């Protein structure tokens, strides 16, 4: 699984490192970020966001918080994931 680094939180210090990669084989976007706080997880868990979707966070999934300042990095990752010349 070759990962292509896209960027790191521009305000990262020595202890934090929200980071974005693209898997060169699957074109999946991988994000390392902060765990959402309990209040946010509770709010999300209580709602069914799509018609017919069971409320809650399924096993194997989690809620992460990505700082808004990382939007340009996510856009870059989306563009990289959509590139067809790398497939």
Secondary structure, DSSP 8 states (H G I E B T S, - for coil): --EEEEEE-TT--SS---EEEEETTT--EEEE-EE--HHHHHHHHT---STT--SS--TT---EE--GGGHHHHHHHHHHHH-STT-
